[in-house]
Amino acid sequence: MNASPDLKPISNLLRLLAKDYFIFAPQKIGEIIKVAEIKSASDIDWSGQMPENPWKEIFLPPCERIFDLSGGIKESKKQYPKIAAVGMNVLDLKALALFDQVFGSDTYYRRRRNNTLIVGYSADWPIDYKKFKVFSHTYEEDILEHLSFDVFLAKLKNGKLKIYSGSEKGQNILEASGSKDYKHIEFAGPIQEKGVDKRVLKLQGVVWQSANNKIWDELGKICLACGKCSIVCPTCFCFDFKDNSDPNNNCRQRCWGNCFYNDFSLVAGGNKELDTIKKKIFFWYVHKFVRIPQEYGLPGCVSCNRCTHTCPVGIDIAKNIRRILKGNK
């Protein structure tokens, strides 16, 4: 495990965040590293290991009240507390970049996003990013320019921290904490100037043309359609609207959807497009590697491998992609 970084340069920053924000960060709970609210900076796990759960529930809660329906339709009143997301690694920041595109005009998302301070972290910059063995996009030398963050902490080999600001909010809070030795990175948008990553484009074509590959029959036989992969995926953003008709609590909620669940493609008359597990898992891969890149120019999979680690039958997305790229029938 990587040694903890020298936190002296940001000790005041962490104390300032504790005063003004609810802090969520990776922490070791038993043998598992999870993103959770912390009470002290000493609770933060700085190993750089991938947390078991994604950060997305901070920005898109599993279920949130949208409208009150009693006496007409009116927006539900809610609070958007100030949250500091401390320790987001590069892959999770890439997932956040996709969410910012998908929900850019969503009122509820924007309010929550605007009240969130993003502190990125690399445990061994920039080598740790390469160690993630990214398969859905290539390594970029100018990666920080295409990530949206307020502060980024890069731990070097000697344990020292190199500090970056990525926004005016980040600059202001660094200045307020007394941090002067930092470099500002101007956000250049989520897509590089040269355009969509060539590996993303290659995967888009190969996955779309793989419908008759025998891999989908094989996966359809072992997949349980439990939906755990979608739940832990940092880029899964499908949701359902659910109406509560209780006279004392008449409201509409937005709740996470899941393409592996039985009612996902159910339409009037009882018909379902995704009526087999084979279709469901192919649909999921197409969503990640075809539709999202087509619509947003960004990878729908950031290679975090959470889905592989949580799958009860050991389905490995990286192995499957390598096999599809080889064109195995």
KOLNU-510301 format. One record per residue (C-alpha): residue in three letters; residue number from 1; x, y, z negated. Coordinates in steps of 0.25 Angstrom, whole numbers. Layout:
<sites>
<site residuo="ala" num="NUM" c1="X" c2="Y" c3="Z"/>
...
</sites>
This chain:
<sites>
<site residuo="met" num="1" c1="0" c2="0" c3="0"/>
<site residuo="asn" num="2" c1="5" c2="14" c3="3"/>
<site residuo="ala" num="3" c1="10" c2="22" c3="-8"/>
<site residuo="ser" num="4" c1="1" c2="34" c3="-12"/>
<site residuo="pro" num="5" c1="5" c2="47" c3="-6"/>
<site residuo="asp" num="6" c1="11" c2="59" c3="-14"/>
<site residuo="leu" num="7" c1="-2" c2="66" c3="-18"/>
<site residuo="lys" num="8" c1="5" c2="79" c3="-24"/>
<site residuo="pro" num="9" c1="3" c2="87" c3="-11"/>
<site residuo="ile" num="10" c1="-12" c2="85" c3="-12"/>
<site residuo="ser" num="11" c1="-14" c2="83" c3="-27"/>
<site residuo="asn" num="12" c1="-21" c2="97" c3="-27"/>
<site residuo="leu" num="13" c1="-29" c2="93" c3="-15"/>
<site residuo="leu" num="14" c1="-35" c2="81" c3="-22"/>
<site residuo="arg" num="15" c1="-38" c2="88" c3="-34"/>
<site residuo="leu" num="16" c1="-45" c2="99" c3="-26"/>
<site residuo="leu" num="17" c1="-53" c2="89" c3="-19"/>
<site residuo="ala" num="18" c1="-57" c2="82" c3="-32"/>
<site residuo="lys" num="19" c1="-63" c2="95" c3="-36"/>
<site residuo="asp" num="20" c1="-71" c2="99" c3="-24"/>
<site residuo="tyr" num="21" c1="-74" c2="85" c3="-17"/>
<site residuo="phe" num="22" c1="-79" c2="71" c3="-19"/>
<site residuo="ile" num="23" c1="-67" c2="63" c3="-15"/>
<site residuo="phe" num="24" c1="-68" c2="50" c3="-7"/>
<site residuo="ala" num="25" c1="-55" c2="43" c3="-4"/>
<site residuo="pro" num="26" c1="-50" c2="29" c3="-3"/>
<site residuo="gln" num="27" c1="-48" c2="22" c3="-16"/>
<site residuo="lys" num="28" c1="-44" c2="8" c3="-20"/>
<site residuo="ile" num="29" c1="-56" c2="1" c3="-27"/>
<site residuo="gly" num="30" c1="-51" c2="-13" c3="-31"/>
<site residuo="glu" num="31" c1="-44" c2="-18" c3="-19"/>
<site residuo="ile" num="32" c1="-52" c2="-10" c3="-9"/>
<site residuo="ile" num="33" c1="-50" c2="4" c3="-4"/>
<site residuo="lys" num="34" c1="-63" c2="12" c3="-2"/>
<site residuo="val" num="35" c1="-67" c2="26" c3="1"/>
<site residuo="ala" num="36" c1="-74" c2="31" c3="-12"/>
<site residuo="glu" num="37" c1="-75" c2="43" c3="-20"/>
<site residuo="ile" num="38" c1="-63" c2="45" c3="-29"/>
<site residuo="lys" num="39" c1="-63" c2="52" c3="-43"/>
<site residuo="ser" num="40" c1="-48" c2="55" c3="-43"/>
<site residuo="ala" num="41" c1="-37" c2="57" c3="-32"/>
<site residuo="ser" num="42" c1="-30" c2="45" c3="-39"/>
<site residuo="asp" num="43" c1="-41" c2="36" c3="-34"/>
<site residuo="ile" num="44" c1="-37" c2="38" c3="-19"/>
<site residuo="asp" num="45" c1="-31" c2="27" c3="-12"/>
<site residuo="trp" num="46" c1="-19" c2="32" c3="-3"/>
<site residuo="ser" num="47" c1="-15" c2="19" c3="3"/>
<site residuo="gly" num="48" c1="-21" c2="23" c3="16"/>
<site residuo="gln" num="49" c1="-28" c2="9" c3="17"/>
<site residuo="met" num="50" c1="-41" c2="9" c3="24"/>
<site residuo="pro" num="51" c1="-53" c2="11" c3="14"/>
<site residuo="glu" num="52" c1="-63" c2="-1" c3="15"/>
<site residuo="asn" num="53" c1="-75" c2="9" c3="17"/>
<site residuo="pro" num="54" c1="-76" c2="20" c3="27"/>
<site residuo="trp" num="55" c1="-77" c2="35" c3="24"/>
<site residuo="lys" num="56" c1="-89" c2="37" c3="33"/>
<site residuo="glu" num="57" c1="-99" c2="37" c3="21"/>
<site residuo="ile" num="58" c1="-94" c2="50" c3="16"/>
<site residuo="phe" num="59" c1="-98" c2="56" c3="30"/>
<site residuo="leu" num="60" c1="-110" c2="48" c3="33"/>
<site residuo="pro" num="61" c1="-116" c2="41" c3="21"/>
<site residuo="pro" num="62" c1="-122" c2="27" c3="22"/>
<site residuo="cys" num="63" c1="-135" c2="33" c3="20"/>
<site residuo="glu" num="64" c1="-139" c2="48" c3="18"/>
<site residuo="arg" num="65" c1="-153" c2="55" c3="17"/>
<site residuo="ile" num="66" c1="-155" c2="64" c3="29"/>
<site residuo="phe" num="67" c1="-170" c2="69" c3="28"/>
<site residuo="asp" num="68" c1="-181" c2="70" c3="18"/>
<site residuo="leu" num="69" c1="-194" c2="66" c3="24"/>
<site residuo="ser" num="70" c1="-204" c2="70" c3="14"/>
<site residuo="gly" num="71" c1="-212" c2="82" c3="18"/>
<site residuo="gly" num="72" c1="-205" c2="83" c3="31"/>
<site residuo="ile" num="73" c1="-191" c2="80" c3="36"/>
<site residuo="lys" num="74" c1="-180" c2="88" c3="29"/>
<site residuo="glu" num="75" c1="-165" c2="86" c3="28"/>
<site residuo="ser" num="76" c1="-162" c2="80" c3="15"/>
<site residuo="lys" num="77" c1="-154" c2="88" c3="5"/>
<site residuo="lys" num="78" c1="-141" c2="83" c3="2"/>
<site residuo="gln" num="79" c1="-127" c2="87" c3="-4"/>
<site residuo="tyr" num="80" c1="-114" c2="85" c3="4"/>
<site residuo="pro" num="81" c1="-103" c2="84" c3="-7"/>
<site residuo="lys" num="82" c1="-89" c2="88" c3="-4"/>
<site residuo="ile" num="83" c1="-81" c2="75" c3="-1"/>
<site residuo="ala" num="84" c1="-66" c2="74" c3="1"/>
<site residuo="ala" num="85" c1="-63" c2="61" c3="9"/>
<site residuo="val" num="86" c1="-49" c2="59" c3="5"/>
<site residuo="gly" num="87" c1="-40" c2="49" c3="12"/>
<site residuo="met" num="88" c1="-47" c2="46" c3="25"/>
<site residuo="asn" num="89" c1="-37" c2="39" c3="34"/>
<site residuo="val" num="90" c1="-35" c2="41" c3="49"/>
<site residuo="leu" num="91" c1="-45" c2="31" c3="54"/>
<site residuo="asp" num="92" c1="-56" c2="36" c3="45"/>
<site residuo="leu" num="93" c1="-53" c2="50" c3="49"/>
<site residuo="lys" num="94" c1="-55" c2="45" c3="64"/>
<site residuo="ala" num="95" c1="-68" c2="39" c3="59"/>
<site residuo="leu" num="96" c1="-72" c2="52" c3="53"/>
<site residuo="ala" num="97" c1="-69" c2="59" c3="66"/>
<site residuo="leu" num="98" c1="-79" c2="50" c3="73"/>
<site residuo="phe" num="99" c1="-89" c2="53" c3="63"/>
<site residuo="asp" num="100" c1="-87" c2="68" c3="65"/>
<site residuo="gln" num="101" c1="-90" c2="66" c3="79"/>
<site residuo="val" num="102" c1="-102" c2="57" c3="77"/>
<site residuo="phe" num="103" c1="-109" c2="66" c3="66"/>
<site residuo="gly" num="104" c1="-103" c2="79" c3="70"/>
<site residuo="ser" num="105" c1="-117" c2="85" c3="72"/>
<site residuo="asp" num="106" c1="-123" c2="78" c3="60"/>
<site residuo="thr" num="107" c1="-127" c2="87" c3="49"/>
<site residuo="tyr" num="108" c1="-126" c2="78" c3="38"/>
<site residuo="tyr" num="109" c1="-113" c2="72" c3="42"/>
<site residuo="arg" num="110" c1="-107" c2="86" c3="44"/>
<site residuo="arg" num="111" c1="-111" c2="91" c3="31"/>
<site residuo="arg" num="112" c1="-105" c2="80" c3="24"/>
<site residuo="arg" num="113" c1="-92" c2="80" c3="33"/>
<site residuo="asn" num="114" c1="-91" c2="95" c3="30"/>
<site residuo="asn" num="115" c1="-91" c2="93" c3="15"/>
<site residuo="thr" num="116" c1="-80" c2="82" c3="17"/>
<site residuo="leu" num="117" c1="-65" c2="85" c3="16"/>
<site residuo="ile" num="118" c1="-57" c2="74" c3="24"/>
<site residuo="val" num="119" c1="-43" c2="71" c3="18"/>
<site residuo="gly" num="120" c1="-36" c2="61" c3="28"/>
<site residuo="tyr" num="121" c1="-25" c2="52" c3="23"/>
<site residuo="ser" num="122" c1="-14" c2="43" c3="29"/>
<site residuo="ala" num="123" c1="-6" c2="34" c3="20"/>
<site residuo="asp" num="124" c1="6" c2="34" c3="29"/>
<site residuo="trp" num="125" c1="5" c2="44" c3="40"/>
<site residuo="pro" num="126" c1="4" c2="41" c3="52"/>
<site residuo="ile" num="127" c1="8" c2="26" c3="51"/>
<site residuo="asp" num="128" c1="-4" c2="22" c3="43"/>
<site residuo="tyr" num="129" c1="-13" c2="25" c3="54"/>
<site residuo="lys" num="130" c1="-5" c2="16" c3="64"/>
<site residuo="lys" num="131" c1="-6" c2="5" c3="53"/>
<site residuo="phe" num="132" c1="-21" c2="5" c3="54"/>
<site residuo="lys" num="133" c1="-19" c2="-2" c3="68"/>
<site residuo="val" num="134" c1="-29" c2="7" c3="75"/>
<site residuo="phe" num="135" c1="-35" c2="-1" c3="87"/>
<site residuo="ser" num="136" c1="-46" c2="9" c3="91"/>
<site residuo="his" num="137" c1="-38" c2="21" c3="94"/>
<site residuo="thr" num="138" c1="-23" c2="24" c3="95"/>
<site residuo="tyr" num="139" c1="-14" c2="31" c3="86"/>
<site residuo="glu" num="140" c1="-13" c2="46" c3="89"/>
<site residuo="glu" num="141" c1="-1" c2="54" c3="84"/>
<site residuo="asp" num="142" c1="-10" c2="67" c3="82"/>
<site residuo="ile" num="143" c1="-21" c2="59" c3="75"/>
<site residuo="leu" num="144" c1="-23" c2="70" c3="64"/>
<site residuo="glu" num="145" c1="-27" c2="80" c3="74"/>
<site residuo="his" num="146" c1="-39" c2="72" c3="78"/>
<site residuo="leu" num="147" c1="-44" c2="68" c3="64"/>
<site residuo="ser" num="148" c1="-54" c2="77" c3="56"/>
<site residuo="phe" num="149" c1="-48" c2="79" c3="42"/>
<site residuo="asp" num="150" c1="-46" c2="90" c3="32"/>
<site residuo="val" num="151" c1="-34" c2="85" c3="25"/>
<site residuo="phe" num="152" c1="-25" c2="74" c3="29"/>
<site residuo="leu" num="153" c1="-14" c2="67" c3="20"/>
<site residuo="ala" num="154" c1="-3" c2="60" c3="27"/>
<site residuo="lys" num="155" c1="6" c2="51" c3="18"/>
<site residuo="leu" num="156" c1="19" c2="50" c3="24"/>
<site residuo="lys" num="157" c1="29" c2="38" c3="22"/>
<site residuo="asn" num="158" c1="36" c2="45" c3="10"/>
<site residuo="gly" num="159" c1="22" c2="47" c3="3"/>
<site residuo="lys" num="160" c1="21" c2="62" c3="6"/>
<site residuo="leu" num="161" c1="8" c2="68" c3="11"/>
<site residuo="lys" num="162" c1="8" c2="76" c3="23"/>
<site residuo="ile" num="163" c1="-5" c2="85" c3="22"/>
<site residuo="tyr" num="164" c1="-13" c2="89" c3="34"/>
<site residuo="ser" num="165" c1="-26" c2="98" c3="35"/>
<site residuo="gly" num="166" c1="-36" c2="96" c3="46"/>
<site residuo="ser" num="167" c1="-46" c2="107" c3="43"/>
<site residuo="glu" num="168" c1="-48" c2="120" c3="37"/>
<site residuo="lys" num="169" c1="-55" c2="113" c3="25"/>
<site residuo="gly" num="170" c1="-43" c2="105" c3="24"/>
<site residuo="gln" num="171" c1="-33" c2="117" c3="24"/>
<site residuo="asn" num="172" c1="-42" c2="124" c3="14"/>
<site residuo="ile" num="173" c1="-42" c2="113" c3="4"/>
<site residuo="leu" num="174" c1="-27" c2="110" c3="6"/>
<site residuo="glu" num="175" c1="-24" c2="125" c3="3"/>
<site residuo="ala" num="176" c1="-33" c2="125" c3="-9"/>
<site residuo="ser" num="177" c1="-26" c2="113" c3="-15"/>
<site residuo="gly" num="178" c1="-12" c2="120" c3="-13"/>
<site residuo="ser" num="179" c1="-8" c2="111" c3="-2"/>
<site residuo="lys" num="180" c1="1" c2="119" c3="8"/>
<site residuo="asp" num="181" c1="9" c2="108" c3="15"/>
<site residuo="tyr" num="182" c1="0" c2="103" c3="25"/>
<site residuo="lys" num="183" c1="-2" c2="103" c3="40"/>
<site residuo="his" num="184" c1="-15" c2="107" c3="47"/>
<site residuo="ile" num="185" c1="-20" c2="98" c3="58"/>
<site residuo="glu" num="186" c1="-30" c2="104" c3="68"/>
<site residuo="phe" num="187" c1="-41" c2="94" c3="71"/>
<site residuo="ala" num="188" c1="-41" c2="92" c3="86"/>
<site residuo="gly" num="189" c1="-54" c2="84" c3="87"/>
<site residuo="pro" num="190" c1="-55" c2="69" c3="85"/>
<site residuo="ile" num="191" c1="-51" c2="65" c3="100"/>
<site residuo="gln" num="192" c1="-37" c2="67" c3="105"/>
<site residuo="glu" num="193" c1="-34" c2="77" c3="116"/>
<site residuo="lys" num="194" c1="-31" c2="65" c3="125"/>
<site residuo="gly" num="195" c1="-45" c2="60" c3="123"/>
<site residuo="val" num="196" c1="-51" c2="47" c3="118"/>
<site residuo="asp" num="197" c1="-41" c2="37" c3="113"/>
<site residuo="lys" num="198" c1="-37" c2="27" c3="125"/>
<site residuo="arg" num="199" c1="-38" c2="15" c3="115"/>
<site residuo="val" num="200" c1="-52" c2="20" c3="111"/>
<site residuo="leu" num="201" c1="-56" c2="21" c3="126"/>
<site residuo="lys" num="202" c1="-50" c2="7" c3="129"/>
<site residuo="leu" num="203" c1="-58" c2="0" c3="117"/>
<site residuo="gln" num="204" c1="-71" c2="7" c3="122"/>
<site residuo="gly" num="205" c1="-70" c2="0" c3="135"/>
<site residuo="val" num="206" c1="-65" c2="-13" c3="131"/>
<site residuo="val" num="207" c1="-76" c2="-15" c3="119"/>
<site residuo="trp" num="208" c1="-87" c2="-10" c3="129"/>
<site residuo="gln" num="209" c1="-83" c2="-21" c3="139"/>
<site residuo="ser" num="210" c1="-81" c2="-32" c3="129"/>
<site residuo="ala" num="211" c1="-96" c2="-35" c3="127"/>
<site residuo="asn" num="212" c1="-94" c2="-49" c3="133"/>
<site residuo="asn" num="213" c1="-82" c2="-52" c3="125"/>
<site residuo="lys" num="214" c1="-84" c2="-65" c3="117"/>
<site residuo="ile" num="215" c1="-79" c2="-57" c3="104"/>
<site residuo="trp" num="216" c1="-93" c2="-51" c3="102"/>
<site residuo="asp" num="217" c1="-99" c2="-65" c3="102"/>
<site residuo="glu" num="218" c1="-88" c2="-70" c3="92"/>
<site residuo="leu" num="219" c1="-90" c2="-58" c3="83"/>
<site residuo="gly" num="220" c1="-105" c2="-59" c3="84"/>
<site residuo="lys" num="221" c1="-104" c2="-73" c3="78"/>
<site residuo="ile" num="222" c1="-96" c2="-69" c3="66"/>
<site residuo="cys" num="223" c1="-101" c2="-54" c3="63"/>
<site residuo="leu" num="224" c1="-111" c2="-54" c3="52"/>
<site residuo="ala" num="225" c1="-117" c2="-40" c3="56"/>
<site residuo="cys" num="226" c1="-115" c2="-36" c3="42"/>
<site residuo="gly" num="227" c1="-112" c2="-22" c3="46"/>
<site residuo="lys" num="228" c1="-100" c2="-20" c3="37"/>
<site residuo="cys" num="229" c1="-91" c2="-16" c3="48"/>
<site residuo="ser" num="230" c1="-100" c2="-4" c3="52"/>
<site residuo="ile" num="231" c1="-101" c2="0" c3="37"/>
<site residuo="val" num="232" c1="-86" c2="1" c3="35"/>
<site residuo="cys" num="233" c1="-83" c2="7" c3="49"/>
<site residuo="pro" num="234" c1="-79" c2="22" c3="47"/>
<site residuo="thr" num="235" c1="-85" c2="25" c3="61"/>
<site residuo="cys" num="236" c1="-99" c2="18" c3="60"/>
<site residuo="phe" num="237" c1="-109" c2="29" c3="60"/>
<site residuo="cys" num="238" c1="-122" c2="23" c3="64"/>
<site residuo="phe" num="239" c1="-134" c2="27" c3="55"/>
<site residuo="asp" num="240" c1="-149" c2="24" c3="53"/>
<site residuo="phe" num="241" c1="-160" c2="34" c3="48"/>
<site residuo="lys" num="242" c1="-168" c2="28" c3="37"/>
<site residuo="asp" num="243" c1="-181" c2="34" c3="33"/>
<site residuo="asn" num="244" c1="-186" c2="32" c3="18"/>
<site residuo="ser" num="245" c1="-201" c2="33" c3="17"/>
<site residuo="asp" num="246" c1="-202" c2="33" c3="2"/>
<site residuo="pro" num="247" c1="-211" c2="45" c3="-1"/>
<site residuo="asn" num="248" c1="-202" c2="49" c3="-12"/>
<site residuo="asn" num="249" c1="-189" c2="48" c3="-4"/>
<site residuo="asn" num="250" c1="-193" c2="50" c3="11"/>
<site residuo="cys" num="251" c1="-181" c2="52" c3="19"/>
<site residuo="arg" num="252" c1="-172" c2="49" c3="30"/>
<site residuo="gln" num="253" c1="-158" c2="43" c3="28"/>
<site residuo="arg" num="254" c1="-146" c2="41" c3="37"/>
<site residuo="cys" num="255" c1="-140" c2="28" c3="34"/>
<site residuo="trp" num="256" c1="-128" c2="20" c3="41"/>
<site residuo="gly" num="257" c1="-132" c2="11" c3="52"/>
<site residuo="asn" num="258" c1="-125" c2="-2" c3="55"/>
<site residuo="cys" num="259" c1="-126" c2="-9" c3="69"/>
<site residuo="phe" num="260" c1="-124" c2="-22" c3="63"/>
<site residuo="tyr" num="261" c1="-137" c2="-21" c3="55"/>
<site residuo="asn" num="262" c1="-150" c2="-28" c3="61"/>
<site residuo="asp" num="263" c1="-158" c2="-15" c3="62"/>
<site residuo="phe" num="264" c1="-147" c2="-7" c3="70"/>
<site residuo="ser" num="265" c1="-152" c2="-9" c3="84"/>
<site residuo="leu" num="266" c1="-166" c2="-12" c3="80"/>
<site residuo="val" num="267" c1="-176" c2="-4" c3="89"/>
<site residuo="ala" num="268" c1="-192" c2="-4" c3="90"/>
<site residuo="gly" num="269" c1="-197" c2="-17" c3="93"/>
<site residuo="gly" num="270" c1="-187" c2="-25" c3="85"/>
<site residuo="asn" num="271" c1="-176" c2="-25" c3="96"/>
<site residuo="lys" num="272" c1="-162" c2="-25" c3="93"/>
<site residuo="glu" num="273" c1="-150" c2="-22" c3="103"/>
<site residuo="leu" num="274" c1="-140" c2="-27" c3="93"/>
<site residuo="asp" num="275" c1="-147" c2="-41" c3="90"/>
<site residuo="thr" num="276" c1="-134" c2="-49" c3="89"/>
<site residuo="ile" num="277" c1="-122" c2="-48" c3="80"/>
<site residuo="lys" num="278" c1="-113" c2="-48" c3="93"/>
<site residuo="lys" num="279" c1="-121" c2="-36" c3="98"/>
<site residuo="lys" num="280" c1="-119" c2="-29" c3="85"/>
<site residuo="ile" num="281" c1="-104" c2="-31" c3="84"/>
<site residuo="phe" num="282" c1="-102" c2="-27" c3="99"/>
<site residuo="phe" num="283" c1="-111" c2="-15" c3="97"/>
<site residuo="trp" num="284" c1="-102" c2="-11" c3="85"/>
<site residuo="tyr" num="285" c1="-89" c2="-12" c3="93"/>
<site residuo="val" num="286" c1="-95" c2="-4" c3="105"/>
<site residuo="his" num="287" c1="-99" c2="7" c3="95"/>
<site residuo="lys" num="288" c1="-85" c2="8" c3="90"/>
<site residuo="phe" num="289" c1="-77" c2="7" c3="102"/>
<site residuo="val" num="290" c1="-86" c2="11" c3="114"/>
<site residuo="arg" num="291" c1="-98" c2="20" c3="110"/>
<site residuo="ile" num="292" c1="-91" c2="29" c3="99"/>
<site residuo="pro" num="293" c1="-78" c2="32" c3="108"/>
<site residuo="gln" num="294" c1="-88" c2="35" c3="120"/>
<site residuo="glu" num="295" c1="-96" c2="45" c3="112"/>
<site residuo="tyr" num="296" c1="-86" c2="51" c3="103"/>
<site residuo="gly" num="297" c1="-72" c2="48" c3="109"/>
<site residuo="leu" num="298" c1="-67" c2="42" c3="96"/>
<site residuo="pro" num="299" c1="-65" c2="28" c3="92"/>
<site residuo="gly" num="300" c1="-77" c2="21" c3="85"/>
<site residuo="cys" num="301" c1="-67" c2="13" c3="77"/>
<site residuo="val" num="302" c1="-55" c2="18" c3="70"/>
<site residuo="ser" num="303" c1="-49" c2="5" c3="67"/>
<site residuo="cys" num="304" c1="-50" c2="6" c3="52"/>
<site residuo="asn" num="305" c1="-54" c2="-9" c3="52"/>
<site residuo="arg" num="306" c1="-64" c2="-8" c3="40"/>
<site residuo="cys" num="307" c1="-74" c2="-16" c3="48"/>
<site residuo="thr" num="308" c1="-64" c2="-28" c3="49"/>
<site residuo="his" num="309" c1="-60" c2="-27" c3="34"/>
<site residuo="thr" num="310" c1="-75" c2="-27" c3="30"/>
<site residuo="cys" num="311" c1="-80" c2="-38" c3="40"/>
<site residuo="pro" num="312" c1="-85" c2="-50" c3="32"/>
<site residuo="val" num="313" c1="-81" c2="-59" c3="44"/>
<site residuo="gly" num="314" c1="-68" c2="-53" c3="48"/>
<site residuo="ile" num="315" c1="-71" c2="-46" c3="61"/>
<site residuo="asp" num="316" c1="-59" c2="-38" c3="65"/>
<site residuo="ile" num="317" c1="-62" c2="-26" c3="74"/>
<site residuo="ala" num="318" c1="-47" c2="-24" c3="77"/>
<site residuo="lys" num="319" c1="-46" c2="-39" c3="82"/>
<site residuo="asn" num="320" c1="-59" c2="-38" c3="90"/>
<site residuo="ile" num="321" c1="-54" c2="-25" c3="97"/>
<site residuo="arg" num="322" c1="-41" c2="-31" c3="100"/>
<site residuo="arg" num="323" c1="-48" c2="-44" c3="106"/>
<site residuo="ile" num="324" c1="-57" c2="-35" c3="114"/>
<site residuo="leu" num="325" c1="-46" c2="-27" c3="120"/>
<site residuo="lys" num="326" c1="-39" c2="-40" c3="124"/>
<site residuo="gly" num="327" c1="-52" c2="-43" c3="132"/>
<site residuo="asn" num="328" c1="-54" c2="-57" c3="125"/>
<site residuo="lys" num="329" c1="-67" c2="-63" c3="130"/>
</sites>
